[in-house]
Amino acid sequence: MRALTVVLAAGMAVGTSLPAFALSGQRPARPSLDQLTTGDRPCDAVTPTAVRSSPTLRAVLNDPDGDPVSAQFEVTWNTESSTSPSRLRVATTAKANGSSFSWTVPDTVPEGPVGWRVRAKDADGYGPWSDSLHQGRCQYVKDVHVPAAPQVTSPDIPLGSDEWVDAVGRYPSFTFASSSPDVTAYRYAFPAGSAMSTARPDEPGGPVTVRLTPPSEGVNTLEVQAVDGAGNVSEPTRYFIRVGSPAGDVARWKLDDPVGSMTAEAAAGGVPAWVKPGATFGAEGPSGTTAAGAAAFDGSYGAGLVAETTAVDSTKTFTVSAWVRPEDTDRGMTAVSQTGFMAHSDFTLGTVLGEDGQPSFTFSLPGVDGATRVTGGSPTPGDWSHLTGVYNPVTKTARLYVDGALAASGDAAVPADTIQGYLQIGRELEDDGIHWTGAWHGDIADVRVWDRIVLPDEIADIGHRTPQRTGYWAMNTVRTDDSYIDTPDAGGSQSLILSGDAHLDTTDPLTGEGSISLDGDGDYLDSDGHQVDTDRSYTVTAQVRLHEWLPERDMAVFAQGGDEADAFTLRYRGSDCTWQAVFAHADSAEAATTTLSAFYGDGTHHLAVQYDSKAGEVRLFVDGRLADSAPYSATDAWNAYRALQVGRDGNGQGGFHHLDGDVDEVRTYAGLLSPKEISRLGEPGEHPDL
């Protein structure tokens, strides 16, 4: 009857569901190799899987009848004292059909190659072994021997030397090798203590070469370990690498030459830049920087300067920077380039007009399928900006920094056969190798080129423009006149006039010898003149201490407005106990606003608001740290003509949200304080130098 049943079943059409009794009495199926694992790795019937401890063997077993099954594992190995293999078998308890079974091989099974197989058993008996019908037997080899510590060599760095090396922003190569033939990977950290990375040789036991850059100058430690196929890790090899100060630029033209000069003298690199028609000297450099002068370009065809030198190989690591002041943002313009020949330029730094008609700064490089371009920031006619382009061929990235801050990054790979041309200032050569394009209209100052990556902290320093402090009120004293009381500006210019019951408090000042105390009932301070142009970059800061713990009403710290709205106001909001900086998009009561928030904490706080016109962003700092930021474009910004208000906002509408608290150290700046400078202001003390 059973034989007949099998024949009937075999004769059924494919895809027909079989009744349960039709397959009754069949033994379990042969385990499939793709359902067997050695530890956490698939069964390998060709190359033994390397393990460093006795592995757990796993198998998923099935029975055609759907009956419960148990497993029988078997391991075999050879010993030197026997001509036949040793064998160990173990059976498990039964589980439901399709279950996973496991067995951890005991440590009594010695090191060396081991083969293993498995079969299933049901009520009718054992099914076939997993290695039947030439399917192959799983294999592993137990290896507890730690590989030899790796050797490390470098053609670029004198390892084991007391010599200080030029390596900041560079990528010296290091080769890792081991005398152990089973090494399959190297783990390394640079500097030691940072996250470990892994490099794998092409073949076990082979060497591997990596390129690494030190994170900073000083003594950096390189730590490397060898790892074999079983996962055994060697003792570390360590080298102390003494990294010197970052190398200077390889080419530089300050462009502060005398009026009428025919060349721009080189401050580095030794090659002057020749003046072409349409370029002249004598313009003022950006204030708040070391750039004393600038070259002016009238935007005419071919206007520019040319230095008959290849400043840098654009297929390798390099950085280029310049101060730029565009007069025209209605078209793309080139501030600095290195000409190609009958091909895209080696690099360009300048402006570009987007598909939406909005201008941006740009850094472009040649690629296999045309130019690679990263864009960011917002050029404003008549405003100075600092641009920095960084190319890293190791990570294959290009980065653009505007005023010292990262504005854009993207993938880039300059072809190795790129022809290196001459450096151009204020123009670039078209792909035909004959005609000029991108004529700059505006001023350019201090063009610099490095043959290394300039680090972000360096770029932040190079691209920082010290803002002009337009007001600083330490509030240590007040002066009494016949008609008003004021607290003087530390620079001797505009004062803050006290109104209502506002008064000097020297008994418990926030900083220094005094603070101004306000009672929230109509008190405020009013500057006797315009402080900052709110349609350009600015920073306003103050110290404040509220008189109550978690007051329920809104209170303004400072504001500057127009007739119907405040361009900015910084206030405490009682409904959720937060600091809020609110920026109106127009001088209208119905205007949209951008709001930044931060949690309020008891005690004295240093607060700062900032508008960055180049980045198109507003920021709120609390106690020296960035608390919130948001986009705020040039089309949102407008110039609030009224005076600075301290202790209230809504001046154009009569004044609202009067402060019940103490204020001190109020400062206004035309331009941006750096995060480091704001952090310093958040520290105890008066900091009169900032």
DRENFI-33130 format. One line per field, with one value per residue (C-alpha): x, y, z. Coordinates in nm, 2 decimals. Example, Ala and Ser with C-alpha at 12.3 -4.5 7.8 and 13.67 -1.06 7.14 Angstrom:
# residues 2
x <- [1.23	1.37]
y <- [-0.45	-0.11]
z <- [0.78	0.71]
***
This chain:
# residues 690
x <- [0.00	0.29	0.46	0.14	0.08	0.43	0.36	0.03	0.19	0.46	0.20	0.01	0.03	0.29	0.14	-0.14	-0.17	-0.10	-0.33	-0.15	-0.15	0.01	0.36	0.33	0.62	0.90	1.22	1.36	1.51	1.88	2.00	2.09	2.44	2.29	2.10	2.41	2.64	2.97	2.95	2.81	2.95	2.81	2.91	3.22	3.28	3.60	3.80	3.79	3.63	3.89	3.77	3.95	3.73	3.52	3.23	2.86	2.72	2.37	2.13	1.77	1.61	1.30	1.07	0.85	0.57	0.59	0.67	0.89	1.26	1.58	1.93	2.25	2.58	2.91	3.26	3.57	3.94	4.28	4.54	4.90	4.88	4.61	4.58	4.20	4.00	3.85	3.48	3.23	2.85	2.58	2.20	1.95	1.60	1.31	1.17	0.90	0.96	1.17	1.34	1.70	1.93	2.26	2.55	2.87	3.17	3.34	3.70	3.82	3.81	4.17	4.31	4.35	4.11	3.77	3.49	3.13	2.79	2.44	2.13	1.77	1.57	1.19	0.98	1.07	1.44	1.74	1.74	2.06	2.37	2.42	2.73	2.56	2.53	2.87	2.72	3.04	3.12	3.14	3.49	3.65	4.00	4.05	4.33	4.41	4.76	4.79	4.96	5.29	5.27	5.27	5.56	5.48	5.69	5.63	5.82	5.69	5.73	6.05	5.89	6.07	6.25	6.25	6.23	5.93	5.75	5.54	5.22	4.92	4.67	4.87	4.82	5.14	5.12	5.18	5.24	5.13	5.28	5.31	5.53	5.22	5.08	4.72	4.67	4.36	4.32	4.49	4.32	4.46	4.38	4.54	4.57	4.56	4.25	4.03	3.79	3.96	3.96	4.02	4.23	4.24	4.52	4.45	4.57	4.61	4.95	5.00	5.08	4.83	4.90	4.68	4.70	4.64	4.64	4.72	4.43	4.65	5.01	5.19	5.28	5.03	5.04	4.98	4.86	4.83	4.72	4.72	4.41	4.41	4.12	4.01	3.99	4.30	4.44	4.81	4.99	4.98	5.26	5.28	5.48	5.50	5.49	5.59	5.38	5.51	5.32	5.11	5.31	5.25	5.11	5.30	5.17	5.03	4.95	4.82	4.71	4.80	5.05	5.08	4.85	4.99	5.19	5.21	5.26	5.12	5.43	5.43	5.43	5.50	5.60	5.82	5.63	5.45	5.11	5.10	4.83	4.60	4.38	4.07	4.26	4.41	4.55	4.46	4.12	4.07	4.09	3.83	3.82	3.89	4.15	4.52	4.44	4.55	4.46	4.29	4.29	3.98	3.84	3.60	3.44	3.56	3.67	4.01	4.05	4.26	4.61	4.81	5.09	5.30	5.32	5.13	5.05	4.95	4.88	4.50	4.51	4.66	4.56	4.53	4.35	4.28	4.14	4.07	3.88	3.62	3.38	3.15	2.98	2.77	2.57	2.36	2.61	2.87	3.22	3.56	3.78	4.07	4.13	4.41	4.37	4.34	4.41	4.13	3.95	3.79	4.00	4.21	3.99	3.78	3.67	3.40	3.02	2.76	2.39	2.16	1.87	1.64	1.82	1.98	2.36	2.59	2.95	3.12	3.43	3.46	3.70	3.73	3.58	3.56	3.22	3.27	3.31	3.23	3.08	2.99	2.79	2.68	2.65	2.49	2.71	2.59	2.69	2.94	3.01	3.34	3.34	3.62	3.61	3.81	3.81	3.96	4.02	4.09	4.17	4.20	3.84	3.74	3.56	3.55	3.46	3.36	3.40	3.24	3.37	3.54	3.24	3.16	2.90	2.90	3.07	3.04	3.21	3.50	3.77	4.01	4.14	4.51	4.58	4.45	4.69	4.81	4.80	4.88	4.71	4.46	4.30	3.97	3.91	3.93	4.01	3.73	3.75	3.86	4.19	4.16	3.88	3.84	3.52	3.40	3.54	3.53	3.35	3.45	3.76	3.98	4.24	4.49	4.49	4.65	4.73	4.84	4.96	4.78	4.44	4.39	4.21	3.86	4.00	4.27	4.01	3.79	4.08	4.19	3.83	3.73	3.67	3.68	3.35	3.32	3.19	2.94	2.84	2.96	2.79	2.96	2.69	2.93	2.82	2.54	2.55	2.29	2.19	1.92	1.68	1.79	2.01	2.23	2.50	2.80	2.94	3.29	3.42	3.29	3.02	2.65	2.50	2.20	1.94	1.75	1.37	1.11	1.26	1.56	1.86	2.22	2.26	2.61	2.51	2.47	2.60	2.60	2.95	3.20	3.10	2.73	2.42	2.10	1.80	1.45	1.12	0.90	0.66	0.76	1.14	1.38	1.70	1.72	2.03	2.07	2.14	2.12	2.34	2.34	2.22	1.99	1.99	2.36	2.55	2.53	2.57	2.40	2.48	2.38	2.38	2.05	1.90	1.53	1.40	1.14	1.18	0.98	0.77	0.45	0.46	0.67	0.97	1.21	1.58	1.67	1.53	1.57	1.28	1.10	0.76	0.54	0.78	1.11	1.39	1.50	1.38	1.52	1.27	1.17	0.84	0.64	0.40	0.67	0.97	1.20	1.43	1.31	1.47	1.22	1.32	1.06	1.07	0.95	0.85	0.49	0.26	0.15	0.50	0.62	0.88	1.16	1.17	1.46	1.42	1.62	1.54	1.55	1.75	1.77	2.05	2.25	2.27	2.47	2.25	2.35	2.16	2.33	2.24	2.48	2.39	2.64	2.51	2.15	2.10	2.01	2.14	2.07	2.35	2.30	2.59	2.84	2.69	2.48	2.13	1.93	1.96	1.74	1.75	1.69	1.76	1.87	1.51	1.39	1.63	1.55	1.71	1.54	1.62	1.52	1.75	1.84	1.60	1.71	1.44	1.15	1.05	0.79	0.94	0.76	0.43	0.50	0.69	0.59	0.71	0.90	1.17	1.16	1.53	1.89	2.09	2.46	2.74	2.53	2.72	2.64	2.86	2.84	2.95	2.99	3.15	3.31	3.18	3.50	3.45	3.09	3.21	3.46	3.19	2.99	3.28	3.28	3.43	3.38	3.62	3.66	3.89	3.61]
y <- [0.00	0.24	0.17	0.23	0.55	0.68	0.59	0.77	1.07	1.07	1.07	1.37	1.69	1.94	2.21	1.99	2.00	1.66	1.52	1.47	1.09	1.08	1.14	0.96	0.74	0.93	1.00	1.35	1.54	1.58	1.91	2.18	2.33	2.68	2.61	2.51	2.76	2.73	2.99	3.30	3.21	2.99	2.63	2.60	2.26	2.38	2.61	2.54	2.83	2.97	3.00	3.09	2.90	2.59	2.69	2.64	2.44	2.52	2.35	2.40	2.05	1.95	1.65	1.60	1.47	1.78	1.55	1.66	1.59	1.57	1.63	1.43	1.62	1.46	1.60	1.42	1.50	1.34	1.29	1.21	0.90	0.73	0.63	0.66	0.98	1.04	1.09	1.24	1.23	1.39	1.38	1.65	1.64	1.67	2.00	2.10	2.06	2.34	2.43	2.54	2.30	2.39	2.22	2.38	2.16	2.07	2.19	1.83	1.84	1.95	2.23	2.18	2.09	1.95	1.83	1.82	1.70	1.66	1.46	1.46	1.19	1.14	0.84	0.65	0.68	0.89	1.09	1.12	1.30	1.66	1.55	1.27	1.26	1.45	1.76	1.81	1.83	2.15	2.23	2.45	2.49	2.60	2.84	3.00	3.13	3.51	3.64	3.83	4.20	4.39	4.58	4.93	5.13	5.46	5.63	5.97	5.96	5.87	5.62	5.58	5.92	6.23	6.44	6.67	6.62	6.83	6.62	6.84	6.84	6.58	6.21	6.01	5.64	5.36	4.99	4.72	4.38	4.07	3.76	3.55	3.40	3.38	3.75	3.86	4.22	4.50	4.72	5.07	5.40	5.73	5.88	5.59	5.59	5.71	5.47	5.17	5.13	4.81	4.74	4.40	4.27	4.12	3.78	3.63	3.72	4.00	4.37	4.66	5.03	5.31	5.69	5.87	6.23	6.34	6.53	6.81	6.91	6.77	6.41	6.17	5.79	5.54	5.20	4.89	4.53	4.22	4.00	3.64	3.45	3.31	3.66	3.64	3.99	4.06	4.28	4.64	4.81	5.18	5.47	5.82	6.07	6.42	6.64	6.99	7.31	7.33	7.42	7.76	7.85	7.76	8.07	8.40	8.74	8.99	9.23	9.54	9.67	10.04	10.22	10.19	9.87	9.64	9.33	9.19	9.09	8.74	8.70	8.33	8.12	8.39	8.44	8.78	8.81	9.03	9.29	9.28	9.57	9.62	9.54	9.80	9.83	10.07	9.94	9.90	9.55	9.40	9.57	9.36	9.15	9.16	9.24	9.60	9.65	9.49	9.48	9.61	9.45	9.62	9.30	9.37	9.09	8.94	9.17	9.00	8.90	8.60	8.44	8.23	7.94	7.63	7.71	7.36	7.02	7.00	6.62	6.61	6.75	7.13	7.44	7.78	8.09	8.46	8.76	8.87	9.16	9.12	9.42	9.21	8.90	8.87	8.64	8.38	8.53	8.38	8.51	8.26	7.98	7.76	7.73	7.40	7.37	7.27	7.13	7.25	7.46	7.28	7.46	7.78	7.98	8.24	8.29	8.11	8.19	7.90	7.77	7.96	8.29	8.31	8.37	8.14	8.10	7.81	7.58	7.37	7.10	6.90	6.55	6.26	6.38	6.75	7.00	6.90	7.20	7.26	7.57	7.75	8.09	8.40	8.67	9.03	9.31	9.54	9.30	9.12	8.74	8.49	8.19	7.87	7.56	7.23	6.92	6.59	6.31	6.05	6.09	6.21	6.52	6.89	7.14	7.51	7.74	8.09	8.32	8.03	7.81	7.50	7.60	7.30	6.97	6.70	6.41	6.50	6.31	6.51	6.29	6.20	6.32	6.68	6.93	7.19	7.55	7.90	8.06	8.34	8.60	8.76	8.54	8.18	8.04	7.88	7.51	7.61	7.73	8.07	8.29	8.43	8.41	8.47	8.83	8.95	9.28	9.40	9.36	9.07	9.05	8.81	8.51	8.20	7.84	7.55	7.20	7.04	7.04	7.34	7.22	7.36	7.55	7.71	7.81	7.96	8.18	8.27	8.35	8.54	8.91	9.09	9.27	9.64	9.69	9.97	9.97	9.83	9.92	9.78	9.95	10.02	10.38	10.62	10.99	11.24	11.53	11.79	11.59	11.23	10.96	10.75	10.48	10.55	10.35	10.21	10.35	10.70	10.71	10.65	10.60	10.41	10.64	10.51	10.54	10.48	10.35	10.19	10.24	10.14	9.85	9.81	9.58	9.26	9.33	9.06	9.15	9.42	9.71	9.75	9.65	9.82	9.70	9.71	9.65	9.55	9.84	10.06	10.06	10.03	10.17	10.34	10.40	10.76	10.64	10.37	10.06	9.80	9.77	9.47	9.39	9.30	9.07	9.17	9.03	9.16	9.03	9.09	8.94	8.91	8.78	8.77	8.88	8.59	8.22	8.11	8.43	8.38	8.68	8.76	9.00	9.14	9.16	9.37	9.46	9.69	9.77	9.99	10.14	9.83	9.54	9.45	9.33	9.12	9.08	8.85	8.78	8.54	8.37	8.29	8.03	7.77	7.92	7.96	8.22	8.32	8.52	8.65	8.79	8.97	8.94	9.30	9.61	9.51	9.39	9.10	9.00	8.64	8.57	8.33	8.21	8.05	7.89	7.77	7.65	7.90	7.83	8.01	8.26	8.49	8.41	8.54	8.57	8.65	8.68	8.69	8.73	8.59	8.74	8.52	8.19	8.32	8.21	8.35	8.21	8.21	8.16	8.09	8.10	8.09	7.79	7.78	7.69	7.72	7.84	7.87	7.99	8.36	8.48	8.82	8.87	8.83	9.08	9.46	9.75	9.86	10.23	10.28	10.28	9.97	9.90	9.72	9.58	9.61	9.56	9.71	10.06	10.17	10.08	10.23	9.95	9.61	9.32	9.52	9.33	9.26	9.18	9.30	9.36	9.41	9.39	9.49	9.48	9.54	9.45	9.52	9.18	8.84	8.74	8.39	8.10	8.12	8.49	8.43	8.15	8.39	8.64	8.36	8.32	8.53	8.88	9.19	9.11	9.48	9.36	9.19]
z <- [0.00	0.09	-0.25	-0.42	-0.25	-0.35	-0.71	-0.70	-0.55	-0.81	-1.08	-0.96	-1.16	-1.05	-0.82	-0.69	-0.31	-0.16	0.11	0.44	0.42	0.08	0.21	0.54	0.64	0.46	0.64	0.69	0.39	0.34	0.51	0.26	0.29	0.26	0.59	0.78	0.96	1.15	1.42	1.24	0.90	0.62	0.58	0.36	0.21	0.02	0.24	0.62	0.82	1.06	1.42	1.74	1.98	1.96	1.73	1.76	1.47	1.34	1.10	0.99	0.94	0.76	0.72	0.42	0.65	0.87	1.16	1.46	1.40	1.61	1.49	1.50	1.46	1.38	1.38	1.25	1.28	1.22	1.50	1.46	1.67	1.46	1.10	1.11	1.18	1.52	1.54	1.78	1.75	1.95	1.92	2.02	2.14	1.90	1.78	1.53	1.16	1.01	1.34	1.39	1.58	1.74	1.91	2.05	1.98	2.31	2.37	2.38	2.00	1.93	1.71	1.34	1.06	1.15	0.93	1.03	0.90	1.03	0.97	1.08	1.25	1.28	1.39	1.07	1.13	1.01	0.69	0.47	0.60	0.48	0.28	0.09	-0.28	-0.31	-0.15	0.05	0.42	0.62	0.75	1.00	1.16	1.51	1.56	1.89	1.79	1.79	1.47	1.49	1.55	1.21	1.07	0.96	0.70	0.52	0.24	0.36	0.74	0.92	1.17	1.50	1.46	1.68	1.36	1.33	1.00	0.77	0.76	0.86	0.57	0.39	0.33	0.38	0.30	0.54	0.45	0.70	0.67	0.89	0.91	0.98	0.66	0.78	0.84	0.66	0.80	0.98	1.24	1.29	1.46	1.40	1.65	1.90	2.10	1.81	1.63	1.47	1.09	0.90	0.59	0.41	0.19	-0.15	-0.02	0.33	0.47	0.22	0.29	0.26	0.21	0.34	0.33	0.66	0.77	1.12	1.29	1.42	1.49	1.79	1.89	1.72	1.78	1.50	1.64	1.41	1.49	1.26	1.26	1.12	0.96	1.30	1.44	1.66	1.71	1.75	2.00	1.87	1.69	1.79	1.64	1.78	1.50	1.57	1.35	1.30	1.24	0.92	0.61	0.47	0.13	-0.19	-0.37	-0.26	-0.41	-0.15	-0.43	-0.22	-0.47	-0.54	-0.79	-1.14	-1.08	-1.38	-1.16	-0.84	-0.64	-0.50	-0.12	-0.17	-0.47	-0.62	-0.95	-1.00	-1.16	-1.47	-1.50	-1.80	-1.92	-1.69	-1.37	-1.14	-0.79	-0.51	-0.38	-0.01	0.13	0.36	0.70	1.00	0.82	0.74	0.37	0.35	-0.02	-0.32	-0.69	-0.88	-1.19	-1.43	-1.57	-1.93	-2.16	-2.06	-1.76	-1.49	-1.37	-1.49	-1.30	-1.54	-1.31	-1.22	-0.86	-0.77	-0.92	-0.92	-0.94	-0.59	-0.26	-0.26	-0.12	-0.28	-0.11	-0.18	-0.04	-0.30	-0.33	-0.63	-0.78	-1.01	-0.91	-1.22	-1.39	-1.30	-1.24	-1.18	-0.90	-0.92	-1.17	-1.31	-1.69	-1.86	-2.23	-2.47	-2.15	-1.83	-1.60	-1.34	-1.09	-1.05	-0.75	-0.79	-0.83	-1.04	-1.13	-1.04	-1.25	-1.01	-1.09	-0.75	-0.72	-0.52	-0.46	-0.63	-0.64	-0.95	-1.07	-1.39	-1.40	-1.64	-1.77	-1.73	-1.45	-1.09	-0.91	-0.54	-0.46	-0.14	0.03	-0.10	-0.26	-0.20	-0.43	-0.26	0.03	0.10	0.15	0.20	-0.03	0.02	-0.20	-0.08	-0.29	-0.13	-0.39	-0.11	0.00	-0.35	-0.22	-0.29	-0.02	-0.04	0.27	0.28	0.55	0.72	0.75	0.53	0.27	0.04	-0.03	-0.29	-0.47	-0.70	-0.88	-1.10	-1.39	-1.36	-1.71	-1.65	-1.81	-1.55	-1.67	-1.54	-1.25	-1.34	-1.11	-1.22	-1.52	-1.67	-2.01	-2.20	-2.31	-2.66	-2.51	-2.68	-2.53	-2.19	-1.98	-1.62	-1.61	-1.25	-1.18	-0.83	-0.60	-0.51	-0.23	-0.08	-0.32	-0.16	-0.27	-0.06	-0.17	0.12	0.29	0.51	0.82	0.91	1.22	1.00	0.74	1.02	1.13	0.78	0.67	0.98	0.95	1.28	1.31	1.38	1.73	1.71	2.08	2.41	2.74	3.05	3.26	3.55	3.58	3.49	3.42	3.51	3.29	3.34	3.13	3.13	3.29	3.06	3.08	2.85	2.57	2.66	2.33	2.41	2.13	2.18	2.52	2.64	2.80	3.10	3.11	3.38	3.71	3.54	3.77	3.83	4.08	4.23	4.52	4.31	3.96	3.69	3.58	3.68	3.91	3.81	3.62	3.51	3.70	3.54	3.72	3.42	3.47	3.17	3.23	2.94	2.78	2.45	2.24	2.12	1.76	1.50	1.60	1.32	0.97	1.00	0.63	0.66	0.89	1.26	1.61	1.93	2.28	2.64	2.99	3.17	3.49	3.55	3.89	3.92	3.88	3.57	3.53	3.33	3.11	2.80	2.85	2.59	2.65	2.34	2.00	1.70	1.48	1.23	1.23	1.26	1.33	1.49	1.26	1.56	1.92	2.19	2.46	2.74	2.66	2.97	2.82	2.78	2.97	2.67	2.52	2.18	1.90	1.65	1.31	1.10	0.72	0.66	0.85	0.87	1.15	0.93	0.81	0.84	1.11	1.17	1.54	1.72	2.07	2.36	2.71	3.00	3.31	3.64	3.71	3.48	3.11	2.82	2.51	2.15	1.82	1.49	1.12	0.87	0.53	0.34	0.48	0.48	0.84	1.18	1.51	1.88	2.13	2.50	2.74	2.46	2.28	1.96	2.08	1.75	1.39	1.08	0.72	0.68	0.32	0.20	0.06	0.42	0.57	0.59	0.76	1.08	1.12	1.48	1.78	1.99	2.27	2.59	2.82	2.57	2.20	1.97	1.98	1.67	1.83	2.17	2.34	2.47	2.69	2.94	3.13	3.50	3.55	3.53	3.22	3.16	2.90	2.60	2.27	1.91	1.61	1.24	1.12	1.28	1.60	1.55	1.77	1.96	2.04	2.15	2.37	2.53	2.60	2.77	3.02	3.35	3.31	3.11	2.81	2.69	2.41	2.22]
***
